[in-house]
């Protein structure tokens, strides 16, 4: 087997550029290939992890599910709180930032696009 690359793939319906702009604000250390114009496929890197954002030209009857999420580990509580606040704005809080036993400070949100984020403080 000769796997060349493995990436997380996020498919949107016309909102990939908006999502990528939010993610770039929340995680300023990330890198993206976003250029002006519509997004057909953009590459976004966060802490060495590659995520592909795509705008589907076809409408579909499914969206993101919380059973698949991006798990982000933070070393700074302030950065974790800022990400939690920005990603949950207009979205859904599934687990507020708290001590759950398995983590002293963990939160789980779905952003306004439906992408699920688990935010852990290490």
N, C-alpha and C positions, 0 to 999 in steps of 0.2 A: 504494500500500500504506500502511495506517495502523495499524501495530502499536502497541498501547497499553501492552504490558508483556511482558517476558521474564523468566522465573524458572526456577531449578533446582527440580525436583520430586522429592521423595524419598518413596516409598511403603513403609510398614511394615505389618505385620500385628499390631496391638495394642501396639506398643512405641514409638510416635512420642513420647509424653510423656516416656518414660524417655530416649530419644535427645536430645530437646530439652533436658532437664535437664542431661545430660552436656555438650552443646555450650555451654550457657550457663555452666557451670563452667569449661570449658576456655578459652572466649573471653568473659570477663566484660564486655568492651566491646560485645558484641553486644546486640541488642534482639529481643524476641519478643512474640507476641500470645497466648502460652499462658495459659489460664485453667484453673481447677479443672474436673475432669470429663474425659470422653473427648475425644480429639483427632480431629476430623473433618478439619480443615485448620488448621494453625498457620503463621503467617508468622514467619520468622526472618531478621534482617538482620545481616550481618557485613561490615564495611568497605564498606557501600553495596550489597552484593550480596544480593538477595532469594532465599531458599530457602523453598519450601513443604514442610511435613511433613504427611503424610496417613496415617491409619490406614485400610487397606482392609478393609471388612467381608467381602469375598470372599477366600477362600484362593486362592493361585495357585502355579504350579509354577516360578516364577522369583524371583530376588532381585537384589540389587545385583551389579554386575560391576566389577572393578578397571579395566576399559577406560574407564570414566567415573568421574572423581574430582573432588574439590574441591582446587584447587591454591592453597595459602596461602603467601604470602611474608611472612616475619618480618624485622624489623630488629633483633631482640634474640635472641641465642642461648639465653638462659635461658628465655624465653617459648617458643621453638621446642622446647626439650628438654621443658618441662613439658607442652606440647600433645602431643608425640610419646609421652611416657610415659602420659598419661591416655588418649589415643585407642587406643594399642596394647594397653592392659590388657584381657585377655579377647578380644583380636582376633588379628590376624595381621600380622607384620612382613614386608613384601615387600622393602624395602631399608632396612637400618639407617642411622641418621644417620652420614654419612661424606662424604668428598670423592670425587666421581665424575667430576671433570674439567669437566663442564658446570656444576657448582656446588661451592663449597668445603664446603658442609654441606647435605645433602639427605637426607630420609627419606621412605619411602612405607609407609603402614600401612592396613589395613582395620580399622575399629573392631568392637566386639562385635556390632554390628547388621549388619555387612557393608558399610558405607559406606566408600569408599576416599578417603584423604587423602594428597596429596603436600605435604610440608612443606619449604619452601626458605628458606634464609637469604640475604638480599640485603645 
